[in-house]
Amino acid sequence: MPETMTALFGGTGPDWTARRVSVPEPGPGQIVVRARATALNNADAAMLADADPTAGGTGHEYQAGYEFAGEVTAVGEGVDTPAVGERVMGTTPGSFAEYVLADHRHVLPVPDELGYEEACALPTGLLTEHGALMVAGFRAGQSVLITGATSSIGLIGVQIAKALGAGQVVATTRSAAKRDLLIRAGADTVVVTGEQDLTQAVLGATEGEGVDVALDHVGGPTFAACLPATRTDGAVVNIGRLDRAASTVDLDALACRHLRVAGVSFGFTRPAELGHVIATAGKHLLEAVADERVRPLIDTTLSFDTADKAAERLRSHQAHGKIVLTVL
Ligand SMILES: NC(=O)c1ccc[n+]([C@@H]2O[C@H](COP(=O)([O-])OP(=O)(O)OC[C@H]3O[C@@H](n4cnc5c(N)ncnc54)[C@H](OP(=O)(O)O)[C@@H]3O)[C@@H](O)[C@H]2O)c1
């Protein structure tokens, strides 16, 4: 094991800065993983911008990144699994590094059929979409609405819902050109929100009843439109705010339909709880990952030393799927 490694830091300017730092040592309950690939998330762009001292940001320096895949090289006290040498994919702050320090509960084994470039792009989508379905109390046979479904994690959500036996998946996009993408991911009905009224289209697709579960990635008026599109005793879970965070809702729709409304943000979840969310997602989904029912859509793969291009692509909002950095 080398003594130093390269890691990417934010808080120095508009882009990440590569630095030589010490290879981490695992503490109790921790593991160190030799990262082979790491994937970008929307939150990476937001954090870079917030910390950029050249544009009025905080100047707070931090090791960037959230998700990764690679081989375990060291385990700390009290860690039974994973073992040294095991291929894992997981989530932790500071994943843009050659050696990643993580909580052993925050990784899953990588199925043999899956390469690192795809594996690193799965953990956020798997844990978030599966976690949200569990919060909703989803059961096989139920219908699911996924708004902003062409987003990286939304596409995973469509696949997960089908893999877990959803009776019907209704998926939304603003663009008719992305209809086929959603059908290929497994959506039964696609609603093009630029052309159709979301609530009416969902009611039309569900015999006027609405869906059992709505997973909302968009927020704003879209979140509000999910309430009357959800059936009595159903659940609406907000995951993302691609449009905006504020929403004016019709409380009659909420109360008269006896809806349960929740929000999830797994980046702000206690470590033990996150471990449970990840373990449950693994138990229910690793088989579906292995047999390709659940796979991430990769937009671009770049090498670790061209991370600036990856940040540029993320900020462009033109990516269809995940942006991956390979770590050689
Ligand atoms: N709760 C959590 O723990 C958690 C974890 C990860 C991510 N998130 C959140 O989940 C959301 C999706 O993340 P992601 O990284 O998968 O997104 P992404 O891949 O960047 O999403 C891109 C897609 O979002 C849609 N979109 C963009 N702006 C929109 C708008 N104003 N209104 C409606 N749709 C819009 C577009 O779809 P169309 O052009 O097809 O409409 C676009 O293709 C983000 O808000 C992210 O912050 C939450």
The ligand as a Tripos MOL2 file, in Angstrom:
@<TRIPOS>MOLECULE
LIG
   48    52     1     0     0
SMALL
NO_CHARGES

@<TRIPOS>ATOM
      1 N1        -33.1930   12.3920   -1.6670 N.am      1 LIG1
      2 C1        -31.9640   11.9480   -1.9180 C.2       1 LIG1
      3 O1        -31.3460   11.2880   -1.0610 O.2       1 LIG1
      4 C2        -31.3560   12.2500   -3.2640 C.ar      1 LIG1
      5 C3        -30.2370   11.5390   -3.7180 C.ar      1 LIG1
      6 C4        -29.7380   11.8300   -4.9910 C.ar      1 LIG1
      7 C5        -30.3430   12.8040   -5.7770 C.ar      1 LIG1
      8 N2        -31.4060   13.5030   -5.2850 N.ar      1 LIG1
      9 C6        -32.0900   14.5300   -6.0960 C.3       1 LIG1
     10 O2        -32.8350   13.8560   -7.1020 O.3       1 LIG1
     11 C7        -32.9240   14.6680   -8.2680 C.3       1 LIG1
     12 C8        -32.4400   13.8740   -9.4710 C.3       1 LIG1
     13 O3        -31.0220   13.7080   -9.3730 O.3       1 LIG1
     14 P1        -30.1700   13.1770  -10.6050 P.3       1 LIG1
     15 O4        -28.7490   13.3980  -10.2910 O.co2     1 LIG1
     16 O5        -30.6220   11.8080  -10.9430 O.co2     1 LIG1
     17 O6        -30.6630   14.2060  -11.7230 O.3       1 LIG1
     18 P2        -30.1980   14.4040  -13.2310 P.3       1 LIG1
     19 O7        -29.7670   13.1180  -13.8140 O.co2     1 LIG1
     20 O8        -29.3010   15.5760  -13.3180 O.co2     1 LIG1
     21 O9        -31.6300   14.8060  -13.8610 O.3       1 LIG1
     22 C9        -31.6980   15.3020  -15.1320 C.3       1 LIG1
     23 C10       -33.1520   15.2700  -15.6120 C.3       1 LIG1
     24 O10       -33.9730   16.0260  -14.7500 O.3       1 LIG1
     25 C11       -35.0700   16.5690  -15.4650 C.3       1 LIG1
     26 N3        -35.2000   17.9730  -15.0880 N.ar      1 LIG1
     27 C12       -34.2170   18.8860  -15.0210 C.ar      1 LIG1
     28 N4        -34.7230   20.0910  -14.6410 N.ar      1 LIG1
     29 C13       -36.0340   19.9110  -14.4890 C.ar      1 LIG1
     30 C14       -37.1180   20.7660  -14.1290 C.ar      1 LIG1
     31 N5        -36.9310   22.0690  -13.8740 N.pl3     1 LIG1
     32 N6        -38.3470   20.2470  -14.0620 N.ar      1 LIG1
     33 C15       -38.5570   18.9490  -14.3340 C.ar      1 LIG1
     34 N7        -37.5770   18.0880  -14.6900 N.ar      1 LIG1
     35 C16       -36.3430   18.5660  -14.7570 C.ar      1 LIG1
     36 C17       -34.7330   16.4460  -16.9380 C.3       1 LIG1
     37 O11       -35.6270   15.5120  -17.4760 O.3       1 LIG1
     38 P3        -36.5810   15.8210  -18.7320 P.3       1 LIG1
     39 O12       -35.8140   16.7260  -19.6280 O.co2     1 LIG1
     40 O13       -36.7900   14.4480  -19.2920 O.co2     1 LIG1
     41 O14       -37.8220   16.4020  -18.1680 O.co2     1 LIG1
     42 C18       -33.3140   15.9150  -16.9500 C.3       1 LIG1
     43 O15       -33.1150   14.9280  -17.9430 O.3       1 LIG1
     44 C19       -32.0960   15.9240   -7.9800 C.3       1 LIG1
     45 O16       -32.9690   16.9370   -7.5200 O.3       1 LIG1
     46 C20       -31.1620   15.4800   -6.8640 C.3       1 LIG1
     47 O17       -30.7290   16.5570   -6.0550 O.3       1 LIG1
     48 C21       -31.9340   13.2310   -4.0720 C.ar      1 LIG1
@<TRIPOS>BOND
     1     1     2 1
     2     2     3 2
     3     2     4 1
     4     4     5 ar
     5     4    48 ar
     6     5     6 ar
     7     6     7 ar
     8     7     8 ar
     9     8     9 1
    10     8    48 ar
    11     9    10 1
    12     9    46 1
    13    10    11 1
    14    11    12 1
    15    11    44 1
    16    12    13 1
    17    13    14 1
    18    14    15 2
    19    14    16 1
    20    14    17 1
    21    17    18 1
    22    18    19 2
    23    18    20 1
    24    18    21 1
    25    21    22 1
    26    22    23 1
    27    23    24 1
    28    23    42 1
    29    24    25 1
    30    25    26 1
    31    25    36 1
    32    26    27 ar
    33    26    35 ar
    34    27    28 ar
    35    28    29 ar
    36    29    30 ar
    37    29    35 ar
    38    30    31 1
    39    30    32 ar
    40    32    33 ar
    41    33    34 ar
    42    34    35 ar
    43    36    37 1
    44    36    42 1
    45    37    38 1
    46    38    39 2
    47    38    40 1
    48    38    41 1
    49    42    43 1
    50    44    45 1
    51    44    46 1
    52    46    47 1
@<TRIPOS>SUBSTRUCTURE
     1 LIG1         1 GROUP 0 **** ****
